[in-house]
Amino acid sequence: MVNVKKGGELDMTECMTLASHFKDLAKQGLVDVKFYVRNLDEAVSEQVCSEVNALYAARSAGKIKALNFEDSRRANT
């Protein structure tokens, strides 16, 4: 669903914003993204897209911290 503002300007939905972000990331080499949603009966696309957009916004703002639980099965190189 696309909302149209007065004057004919498009108001981007959360999913449109996320799709635009992924398009930019694809130009940088992104190949695939998957989202595992626990309860599909309660999940709404716009809500999922909103959450993912919030994660990317936090990342861009430097509000994230890498976590290392030292439980990786991959060899450290």
C-alpha angles and dihedrals in degrees: 000000000000121000117215119211124212109285093037096278115148119240107211117228121224091258092050090051091050092047089053090050092050090049089057091046091050088059086057093051106276108154108175142003128190131189121199110206116194099209115028091183091064100034118100118195094233091051092051091047090048092054092048091048089051090052092051091046091052090049092050090049092052092245095133134090126204112240122210115187090173090231098116117135090208119097115253110242 
